[in-house]
Amino acid sequence: MIHWKAITAAAAMSLAAGSVAAEEKFITIGTGGQTGVYFVVGQSICRLINRGTADHNLKCTAPSTGGSIANINAIAAGDMDMGVAQSDWQFHAFNGTSEFEGKQVEKLRAVFGVHGEPFSVIARQDSNIKNFDDLKGKRVNVGNPGSGQLATMGVLLDAKGWTMDDFGLASELKPAEQAAALGDNKVDAIVYTVGHPNGSIQEAVSTVDANLVTVDGEAVDKLVADNPFYAYATIPGGMYKGSDEDTKTFGVKATFVTSADVDDEVVYQVVKAVFDNFERFKGLHPAFANLKEEEMIKDGLSAPLHPGAVKYYTERGWM
């Protein structure tokens, strides 16, 4: 005997499930190399969003990408909804300066800042590199195309009156490849603009005797004085083998950005997922441990805040 009521009910449930599935919206977050903190930022945000899919119908993925500039370009092209980017490249993209001259991203919008990112140079100890000036004539991995560190290296070289030709070799390996290159003596030093502690640097100093390199002097002083997105930074001594003393350098903030074209409710739900679960978020990487909400909603943000973010911050009484 056929139970038509049961079949009808099952069909109705199936249709209802289908309509819910149809309403699910997929969002993509651009990150960075898999050994870097950007990848963890994106993965962490997605994890918090996906925990609440039943409530807001958002599903999130955060693939590995080339980094800051690649993410901003992908957002501008509509290929990604959001992404992580250094504060300096957020500034330049929105204002159409530096690498973005003639390619202004007027629709770029800030969402929040994340961790600080010192411009970090790690050198083999047998190369006797203690200060940035010692890199002249050496083999240096300057960063992969599309990455913030490659672009920041270019800015620093301009400030010093150097070019890439001042290095004996300027390789463009990805973050996942550079620790092995240092250990295999294919380069004397590697560069990484990254939050600390960092797994790639830990890997490098565990495979070869290496040390962090001081990045200071007149050129750095001028960059910090002239640009609101740069600040002096110190990498604490004892964090990595071979670097017992504090290392002075300069740096930027990691920031989370999107486009004005992304729906307000989507951005609101993403921000809500992070800040409603803030202690959980802070526990997802050591670089997040000292994050403070009041700093995250303003520090390093030079593009206008997205209205979806403003709505949440206003509700919380932060604005």
CORFEN-V18261 format. One record per pair of residues at least 6 apart in sequence whose ideal C-beta (glycine too) atoms are under 8 Angstrom apart, sorted by the first residue. I is the first residue (numbers start at 1). GAP is how many residues later the second one is. D is the distance in whole Angstrom. If there is no record, write none. Layout:
# CORFEN-V18261
i->I gap->GAP d->D
i->I gap->GAP d->D
This chain:
# CORFEN-V18261
i->20 gap->37 d->7
i->23 gap->34 d->5
i->24 gap->29 d->7
i->24 gap->33 d->5
i->24 gap->34 d->7
i->24 gap->35 d->6
i->25 gap->32 d->6
i->25 gap->33 d->6
i->25 gap->34 d->7
i->25 gap->241 d->7
i->26 gap->32 d->8
i->26 gap->33 d->5
i->26 gap->34 d->8
i->26 gap->35 d->7
i->27 gap->22 d->8
i->27 gap->31 d->6
i->27 gap->32 d->7
i->27 gap->33 d->5
i->27 gap->34 d->8
i->27 gap->54 d->4
i->27 gap->55 d->7
i->27 gap->239 d->6
i->27 gap->243 d->7
i->28 gap->32 d->8
i->28 gap->33 d->5
i->28 gap->34 d->7
i->28 gap->35 d->7
i->28 gap->51 d->8
i->28 gap->52 d->5
i->28 gap->53 d->6
i->28 gap->54 d->8
i->29 gap->13 d->4
i->29 gap->16 d->6
i->29 gap->17 d->6
i->29 gap->31 d->6
i->29 gap->32 d->7
i->29 gap->33 d->4
i->29 gap->51 d->7
i->29 gap->52 d->7
i->29 gap->53 d->5
i->29 gap->54 d->6
i->29 gap->55 d->7
i->30 gap->12 d->7
i->30 gap->32 d->8
i->30 gap->33 d->8
i->30 gap->35 d->5
i->30 gap->40 d->7
i->30 gap->41 d->3
i->30 gap->44 d->5
i->30 gap->45 d->7
i->30 gap->50 d->5
i->30 gap->52 d->7
i->30 gap->53 d->3
i->30 gap->54 d->7
i->31 gap->7 d->5
i->31 gap->8 d->4
i->31 gap->10 d->7
i->31 gap->11 d->4
i->31 gap->12 d->7
i->31 gap->31 d->5
i->31 gap->32 d->7
i->31 gap->33 d->6
i->31 gap->34 d->6
i->31 gap->40 d->7
i->31 gap->52 d->7
i->31 gap->53 d->6
i->32 gap->6 d->3
i->32 gap->7 d->5
i->32 gap->32 d->7
i->32 gap->33 d->6
i->32 gap->34 d->8
i->32 gap->35 d->4
i->32 gap->36 d->8
i->32 gap->39 d->8
i->32 gap->52 d->7
i->32 gap->115 d->7
i->32 gap->143 d->7
i->33 gap->6 d->6
i->33 gap->31 d->6
i->33 gap->34 d->7
i->33 gap->111 d->8
i->33 gap->114 d->8
i->33 gap->141 d->5
i->33 gap->142 d->3
i->33 gap->143 d->5
i->33 gap->167 d->8
i->34 gap->30 d->5
i->34 gap->141 d->8
i->34 gap->142 d->6
i->35 gap->140 d->5
i->35 gap->141 d->5
i->35 gap->144 d->8
i->35 gap->163 d->8
i->35 gap->164 d->5
i->35 gap->165 d->4
i->35 gap->168 d->7
i->36 gap->31 d->8
i->36 gap->139 d->5
i->36 gap->156 d->7
i->36 gap->158 d->6
i->36 gap->162 d->7
i->36 gap->164 d->7
i->37 gap->78 d->7
i->37 gap->80 d->8
i->37 gap->157 d->6
i->37 gap->158 d->4
i->37 gap->161 d->7
i->37 gap->217 d->7
i->37 gap->248 d->6
i->37 gap->250 d->5
i->38 gap->29 d->7
i->38 gap->30 d->8
i->38 gap->46 d->4
i->38 gap->216 d->7
i->39 gap->23 d->7
i->39 gap->25 d->6
i->40 gap->244 d->7
i->40 gap->245 d->5
i->40 gap->247 d->8
i->41 gap->43 d->5
i->41 gap->73 d->6
i->41 gap->213 d->7
i->41 gap->215 d->7
i->41 gap->244 d->8
i->42 gap->20 d->3
i->42 gap->41 d->8
i->42 gap->42 d->6
i->43 gap->19 d->5
i->44 gap->237 d->6
i->44 gap->240 d->4
i->44 gap->241 d->7
i->44 gap->244 d->8
i->45 gap->15 d->7
i->45 gap->17 d->7
i->45 gap->211 d->7
i->45 gap->225 d->7
i->45 gap->228 d->7
i->45 gap->229 d->6
i->45 gap->236 d->8
i->46 gap->14 d->4
i->46 gap->15 d->6
i->46 gap->16 d->5
i->47 gap->237 d->7
i->48 gap->225 d->4
i->48 gap->226 d->6
i->48 gap->229 d->5
i->48 gap->232 d->7
i->48 gap->233 d->6
i->49 gap->7 d->8
i->49 gap->9 d->6
i->49 gap->10 d->8
i->49 gap->11 d->4
i->49 gap->220 d->7
i->49 gap->221 d->6
i->49 gap->224 d->5
i->50 gap->8 d->8
i->50 gap->9 d->6
i->50 gap->10 d->6
i->51 gap->222 d->7
i->51 gap->226 d->8
i->52 gap->6 d->8
i->52 gap->217 d->8
i->52 gap->221 d->6
i->53 gap->6 d->6
i->56 gap->213 d->5
i->58 gap->208 d->7
i->58 gap->211 d->6
i->58 gap->212 d->8
i->60 gap->210 d->8
i->65 gap->6 d->6
i->65 gap->9 d->7
i->65 gap->18 d->7
i->65 gap->81 d->8
i->66 gap->78 d->6
i->66 gap->79 d->7
i->66 gap->80 d->3
i->66 gap->81 d->6
i->67 gap->77 d->7
i->67 gap->79 d->6
i->67 gap->80 d->4
i->67 gap->81 d->5
i->67 gap->82 d->8
i->68 gap->16 d->7
i->68 gap->17 d->4
i->68 gap->18 d->5
i->68 gap->21 d->4
i->68 gap->78 d->8
i->68 gap->79 d->7
i->68 gap->80 d->4
i->68 gap->83 d->7
i->69 gap->16 d->8
i->69 gap->20 d->6
i->69 gap->30 d->6
i->69 gap->77 d->5
i->69 gap->78 d->7
i->69 gap->79 d->7
i->69 gap->82 d->6
i->70 gap->76 d->4
i->70 gap->77 d->8
i->71 gap->9 d->7
i->71 gap->12 d->3
i->71 gap->13 d->6
i->71 gap->14 d->5
i->71 gap->186 d->8
i->72 gap->11 d->7
i->72 gap->13 d->5
i->72 gap->17 d->6
i->72 gap->18 d->7
i->72 gap->21 d->5
i->72 gap->28 d->8
i->72 gap->33 d->6
i->72 gap->36 d->7
i->72 gap->185 d->7
i->73 gap->73 d->8
i->74 gap->6 d->4
i->74 gap->9 d->7
i->75 gap->6 d->7
i->75 gap->7 d->7
i->75 gap->8 d->6
i->75 gap->30 d->8
i->75 gap->33 d->7
i->75 gap->182 d->7
i->75 gap->183 d->7
i->75 gap->184 d->5
i->76 gap->17 d->8
i->76 gap->29 d->5
i->76 gap->31 d->7
i->76 gap->32 d->7
i->76 gap->183 d->7
i->78 gap->181 d->8
i->78 gap->183 d->7
i->81 gap->177 d->6
i->81 gap->178 d->7
i->81 gap->181 d->5
i->81 gap->185 d->7
i->82 gap->29 d->7
i->82 gap->174 d->7
i->82 gap->175 d->7
i->82 gap->176 d->4
i->82 gap->180 d->7
i->82 gap->185 d->8
i->82 gap->188 d->7
i->83 gap->173 d->8
i->83 gap->174 d->6
i->83 gap->175 d->8
i->84 gap->30 d->7
i->84 gap->170 d->6
i->84 gap->171 d->7
i->84 gap->172 d->6
i->84 gap->173 d->8
i->85 gap->8 d->8
i->85 gap->63 d->7
i->85 gap->169 d->8
i->85 gap->170 d->6
i->85 gap->172 d->5
i->86 gap->31 d->6
i->86 gap->62 d->4
i->86 gap->66 d->7
i->86 gap->107 d->6
i->86 gap->143 d->8
i->86 gap->166 d->5
i->86 gap->167 d->7
i->86 gap->168 d->7
i->86 gap->169 d->7
i->87 gap->26 d->7
i->87 gap->142 d->4
i->87 gap->165 d->5
i->87 gap->166 d->4
i->87 gap->167 d->8
i->87 gap->168 d->5
i->87 gap->213 d->3
i->87 gap->214 d->7
i->87 gap->215 d->7
i->88 gap->60 d->7
i->88 gap->63 d->8
i->88 gap->64 d->7
i->88 gap->67 d->8
i->88 gap->139 d->7
i->88 gap->141 d->4
i->88 gap->142 d->7
i->88 gap->164 d->5
i->89 gap->10 d->7
i->89 gap->11 d->8
i->89 gap->59 d->6
i->89 gap->62 d->6
i->90 gap->18 d->7
i->90 gap->20 d->7
i->90 gap->139 d->8
i->90 gap->165 d->5
i->90 gap->167 d->6
i->90 gap->210 d->7
i->90 gap->211 d->7
i->90 gap->212 d->6
i->90 gap->213 d->6
i->91 gap->6 d->8
i->91 gap->136 d->8
i->91 gap->137 d->8
i->91 gap->138 d->5
i->91 gap->211 d->4
i->91 gap->212 d->8
i->92 gap->6 d->4
i->92 gap->7 d->6
i->92 gap->8 d->5
i->93 gap->7 d->5
i->93 gap->11 d->7
i->93 gap->12 d->4
i->93 gap->15 d->5
i->93 gap->210 d->8
i->94 gap->10 d->7
i->94 gap->11 d->6
i->94 gap->12 d->7
i->94 gap->14 d->5
i->94 gap->208 d->6
i->94 gap->209 d->4
i->95 gap->9 d->7
i->95 gap->207 d->8
i->96 gap->6 d->7
i->96 gap->7 d->7
i->96 gap->8 d->3
i->96 gap->9 d->8
i->98 gap->53 d->8
i->98 gap->57 d->7
i->99 gap->52 d->6
i->107 gap->152 d->5
i->107 gap->153 d->4
i->107 gap->154 d->6
i->108 gap->149 d->6
i->108 gap->150 d->8
i->108 gap->151 d->7
i->108 gap->152 d->8
i->108 gap->195 d->5
i->109 gap->148 d->7
i->109 gap->149 d->5
i->109 gap->150 d->6
i->109 gap->151 d->5
i->109 gap->153 d->8
i->109 gap->158 d->8
i->109 gap->194 d->6
i->109 gap->195 d->6
i->109 gap->196 d->7
i->109 gap->197 d->4
i->109 gap->200 d->8
i->110 gap->145 d->6
i->110 gap->146 d->8
i->110 gap->147 d->6
i->110 gap->191 d->4
i->110 gap->192 d->7
i->110 gap->193 d->5
i->110 gap->194 d->7
i->110 gap->195 d->5
i->110 gap->196 d->7
i->110 gap->199 d->7
i->111 gap->144 d->8
i->111 gap->145 d->4
i->111 gap->146 d->6
i->111 gap->147 d->6
i->111 gap->156 d->6
i->111 gap->159 d->7
i->111 gap->160 d->6
i->111 gap->194 d->7
i->111 gap->195 d->6
i->111 gap->198 d->5
i->112 gap->143 d->7
i->112 gap->144 d->5
i->112 gap->159 d->7
i->112 gap->162 d->7
i->112 gap->184 d->5
i->112 gap->185 d->6
i->112 gap->189 d->8
i->112 gap->197 d->7
i->113 gap->140 d->5
i->113 gap->141 d->7
i->113 gap->142 d->5
i->113 gap->143 d->7
i->113 gap->182 d->7
i->113 gap->183 d->5
i->113 gap->184 d->8
i->113 gap->185 d->7
i->113 gap->186 d->5
i->113 gap->187 d->4
i->113 gap->188 d->6
i->114 gap->81 d->8
i->114 gap->139 d->7
i->114 gap->140 d->4
i->114 gap->141 d->7
i->114 gap->142 d->6
i->114 gap->174 d->7
i->114 gap->177 d->7
i->114 gap->182 d->7
i->115 gap->80 d->4
i->115 gap->138 d->7
i->115 gap->139 d->5
i->115 gap->172 d->4
i->115 gap->173 d->6
i->115 gap->176 d->7
i->116 gap->79 d->7
i->116 gap->115 d->8
i->116 gap->117 d->6
i->116 gap->135 d->6
i->116 gap->136 d->8
i->116 gap->137 d->6
i->116 gap->138 d->8
i->117 gap->31 d->8
i->117 gap->76 d->5
i->117 gap->77 d->6
i->117 gap->78 d->6
i->117 gap->116 d->8
i->117 gap->134 d->5
i->117 gap->135 d->5
i->117 gap->136 d->7
i->117 gap->137 d->5
i->118 gap->75 d->7
i->118 gap->76 d->8
i->118 gap->78 d->7
i->118 gap->115 d->4
i->118 gap->116 d->8
i->118 gap->117 d->5
i->118 gap->131 d->5
i->118 gap->132 d->7
i->118 gap->133 d->4
i->119 gap->30 d->7
i->119 gap->33 d->6
i->119 gap->37 d->7
i->119 gap->72 d->7
i->119 gap->74 d->5
i->119 gap->96 d->6
i->119 gap->114 d->8
i->119 gap->130 d->5
i->119 gap->131 d->6
i->119 gap->132 d->5
i->119 gap->133 d->8
i->120 gap->71 d->7
i->120 gap->72 d->5
i->120 gap->73 d->7
i->120 gap->74 d->6
i->120 gap->76 d->7
i->120 gap->78 d->8
i->120 gap->81 d->7
i->120 gap->92 d->7
i->120 gap->115 d->6
i->120 gap->127 d->8
i->120 gap->129 d->7
i->121 gap->8 d->8
i->121 gap->11 d->7
i->121 gap->14 d->7
i->121 gap->68 d->6
i->121 gap->69 d->7
i->121 gap->70 d->5
i->121 gap->91 d->7
i->121 gap->92 d->4
i->121 gap->94 d->6
i->121 gap->128 d->8
i->122 gap->60 d->7
i->122 gap->67 d->6
i->122 gap->68 d->5
i->122 gap->70 d->7
i->122 gap->79 d->6
i->122 gap->82 d->6
i->122 gap->83 d->7
i->122 gap->88 d->5
i->122 gap->89 d->7
i->122 gap->90 d->6
i->122 gap->91 d->7
i->122 gap->118 d->8
i->123 gap->6 d->4
i->123 gap->11 d->8
i->123 gap->12 d->8
i->123 gap->15 d->8
i->123 gap->65 d->6
i->123 gap->66 d->4
i->123 gap->87 d->6
i->123 gap->88 d->6
i->123 gap->90 d->5
i->124 gap->58 d->6
i->124 gap->61 d->7
i->124 gap->64 d->6
i->124 gap->65 d->7
i->124 gap->84 d->6
i->124 gap->85 d->7
i->124 gap->86 d->5
i->125 gap->83 d->8
i->125 gap->84 d->4
i->125 gap->85 d->6
i->125 gap->86 d->6
i->125 gap->117 d->7
i->126 gap->83 d->7
i->127 gap->11 d->6
i->127 gap->61 d->4
i->127 gap->62 d->7
i->128 gap->6 d->7
i->129 gap->6 d->6
i->129 gap->9 d->6
i->129 gap->59 d->6
i->129 gap->60 d->6
i->129 gap->82 d->8
i->129 gap->84 d->6
i->130 gap->81 d->8
i->130 gap->83 d->7
i->130 gap->84 d->7
i->131 gap->82 d->7
i->131 gap->83 d->5
i->131 gap->84 d->8
i->131 gap->85 d->7
i->131 gap->86 d->8
i->132 gap->24 d->8
i->132 gap->81 d->6
i->132 gap->82 d->7
i->132 gap->83 d->5
i->132 gap->84 d->8
i->132 gap->85 d->7
i->133 gap->84 d->7
i->134 gap->79 d->7
i->135 gap->32 d->7
i->135 gap->53 d->8
i->135 gap->54 d->6
i->135 gap->78 d->8
i->136 gap->26 d->8
i->136 gap->30 d->5
i->136 gap->31 d->7
i->137 gap->29 d->7
i->137 gap->30 d->7
i->137 gap->31 d->5
i->138 gap->29 d->6
i->138 gap->30 d->6
i->138 gap->31 d->8
i->138 gap->50 d->4
i->138 gap->51 d->6
i->139 gap->28 d->7
i->139 gap->29 d->5
i->139 gap->30 d->4
i->139 gap->32 d->7
i->139 gap->47 d->7
i->139 gap->48 d->5
i->139 gap->49 d->5
i->139 gap->50 d->8
i->140 gap->27 d->5
i->140 gap->28 d->8
i->140 gap->29 d->7
i->140 gap->30 d->6
i->140 gap->31 d->7
i->140 gap->47 d->6
i->140 gap->48 d->7
i->140 gap->49 d->5
i->140 gap->50 d->7
i->140 gap->51 d->7
i->141 gap->30 d->5
i->141 gap->31 d->7
i->141 gap->32 d->5
i->141 gap->37 d->5
i->141 gap->40 d->6
i->141 gap->41 d->8
i->141 gap->46 d->5
i->141 gap->48 d->7
i->141 gap->49 d->4
i->141 gap->50 d->6
i->142 gap->7 d->7
i->142 gap->8 d->6
i->142 gap->11 d->5
i->142 gap->22 d->7
i->142 gap->25 d->7
i->142 gap->28 d->5
i->142 gap->29 d->7
i->142 gap->30 d->6
i->142 gap->49 d->6
i->143 gap->6 d->4
i->143 gap->7 d->3
i->143 gap->8 d->8
i->143 gap->10 d->6
i->143 gap->29 d->7
i->143 gap->48 d->6
i->143 gap->49 d->8
i->143 gap->50 d->8
i->144 gap->6 d->6
i->144 gap->28 d->5
i->144 gap->29 d->7
i->144 gap->30 d->5
i->144 gap->31 d->7
i->145 gap->27 d->6
i->147 gap->28 d->8
i->147 gap->46 d->8
i->148 gap->45 d->5
i->148 gap->104 d->7
i->149 gap->42 d->5
i->149 gap->43 d->6
i->149 gap->44 d->4
i->149 gap->45 d->8
i->150 gap->22 d->7
i->152 gap->41 d->6
i->152 gap->100 d->7
i->153 gap->38 d->6
i->155 gap->68 d->7
i->156 gap->59 d->8
i->156 gap->63 d->7
i->156 gap->64 d->7
i->156 gap->67 d->7
i->157 gap->6 d->6
i->157 gap->7 d->7
i->157 gap->9 d->7
i->159 gap->60 d->4
i->159 gap->61 d->8
i->159 gap->63 d->6
i->159 gap->64 d->5
i->160 gap->59 d->4
i->164 gap->6 d->4
i->168 gap->20 d->8
i->169 gap->18 d->7
i->171 gap->10 d->7
i->171 gap->15 d->8
i->171 gap->16 d->6
i->173 gap->8 d->6
i->173 gap->14 d->8
i->175 gap->17 d->6
i->175 gap->19 d->8
i->175 gap->25 d->5
i->176 gap->24 d->7
i->178 gap->9 d->7
i->178 gap->12 d->4
i->178 gap->14 d->7
i->178 gap->22 d->7
i->178 gap->26 d->8
i->179 gap->11 d->7
i->179 gap->21 d->5
i->179 gap->22 d->7
i->179 gap->24 d->4
i->179 gap->25 d->4
i->179 gap->28 d->7
i->180 gap->27 d->8
i->181 gap->6 d->5
i->181 gap->9 d->7
i->182 gap->7 d->7
i->182 gap->8 d->5
i->182 gap->22 d->5
i->182 gap->25 d->8
i->182 gap->26 d->6
i->182 gap->28 d->6
i->183 gap->21 d->7
i->183 gap->24 d->4
i->183 gap->25 d->4
i->185 gap->23 d->8
i->189 gap->24 d->7
i->190 gap->14 d->7
i->192 gap->6 d->7
i->192 gap->8 d->7
i->192 gap->9 d->7
i->193 gap->58 d->7
i->193 gap->59 d->7
i->194 gap->6 d->8
i->194 gap->7 d->8
i->195 gap->59 d->6
i->195 gap->90 d->8
i->195 gap->92 d->3
i->196 gap->39 d->6
i->196 gap->40 d->8
i->196 gap->43 d->6
i->196 gap->91 d->6
i->197 gap->42 d->6
i->197 gap->43 d->7
i->197 gap->89 d->5
i->197 gap->90 d->7
i->198 gap->89 d->8
i->201 gap->39 d->6
i->202 gap->38 d->7
i->204 gap->6 d->6
i->205 gap->35 d->5
i->205 gap->36 d->5
i->205 gap->37 d->5
i->205 gap->38 d->8
i->206 gap->35 d->7
i->209 gap->33 d->6
i->210 gap->32 d->5
i->211 gap->31 d->5
i->211 gap->32 d->5
i->212 gap->23 d->6
i->212 gap->28 d->7
i->212 gap->30 d->8
i->212 gap->31 d->4
i->212 gap->35 d->4
i->213 gap->34 d->7
i->214 gap->33 d->6
i->214 gap->34 d->5
i->214 gap->35 d->7
i->215 gap->33 d->7
i->215 gap->34 d->4
i->215 gap->35 d->6
i->216 gap->32 d->5
i->216 gap->33 d->7
i->216 gap->34 d->8
i->220 gap->29 d->8
i->220 gap->30 d->5
i->223 gap->7 d->5
i->223 gap->27 d->7
i->224 gap->6 d->5
i->224 gap->7 d->6
i->224 gap->8 d->6
i->224 gap->26 d->6
i->228 gap->74 d->7
i->229 gap->23 d->6
i->229 gap->24 d->7
i->229 gap->71 d->6
i->229 gap->73 d->6
i->230 gap->20 d->6
i->230 gap->21 d->7
i->230 gap->22 d->6
i->231 gap->19 d->7
i->231 gap->20 d->6
i->231 gap->21 d->8
i->232 gap->16 d->7
i->232 gap->17 d->8
i->232 gap->18 d->6
i->232 gap->19 d->8
i->233 gap->15 d->8
i->233 gap->16 d->5
i->233 gap->17 d->6
i->233 gap->18 d->4
i->234 gap->12 d->5
i->234 gap->13 d->7
i->234 gap->14 d->6
i->234 gap->15 d->7
i->235 gap->8 d->7
i->235 gap->11 d->7
i->235 gap->12 d->4
i->235 gap->14 d->7
i->236 gap->10 d->6
i->237 gap->6 d->6
i->237 gap->7 d->5
i->237 gap->8 d->4
i->237 gap->9 d->5
i->237 gap->10 d->7
i->238 gap->6 d->6
i->252 gap->48 d->7
i->253 gap->46 d->6
i->253 gap->47 d->3
i->254 gap->46 d->8
i->255 gap->45 d->5
i->255 gap->46 d->6
i->257 gap->46 d->7
i->258 gap->9 d->6
i->258 gap->48 d->6
i->260 gap->46 d->7
i->262 gap->44 d->7
i->262 gap->46 d->8
i->263 gap->45 d->7
i->264 gap->42 d->7
i->264 gap->43 d->5
i->264 gap->44 d->4
i->264 gap->47 d->7
i->265 gap->43 d->7
i->266 gap->42 d->7
i->267 gap->39 d->5
i->267 gap->40 d->8
i->267 gap->41 d->3
i->267 gap->42 d->6
i->268 gap->40 d->4
i->268 gap->41 d->7
i->268 gap->43 d->5
i->268 gap->44 d->5
i->269 gap->39 d->8
i->270 gap->38 d->8
i->271 gap->37 d->7
i->271 gap->38 d->5
i->271 gap->41 d->4
i->271 gap->42 d->8
i->272 gap->40 d->6
i->274 gap->7 d->5
i->275 gap->18 d->6
i->275 gap->37 d->7
i->275 gap->41 d->7
i->278 gap->13 d->8
i->278 gap->15 d->7
i->281 gap->7 d->6
i->281 gap->10 d->8
i->282 gap->6 d->5
i->282 gap->7 d->6
i->282 gap->9 d->6
i->283 gap->6 d->8
i->293 gap->23 d->8
i->293 gap->25 d->7
i->294 gap->24 d->7
i->297 gap->8 d->8
i->297 gap->12 d->8
i->297 gap->16 d->5
i->297 gap->21 d->6
i->297 gap->22 d->7
i->305 gap->8 d->8
i->310 gap->9 d->6
i->313 gap->6 d->4
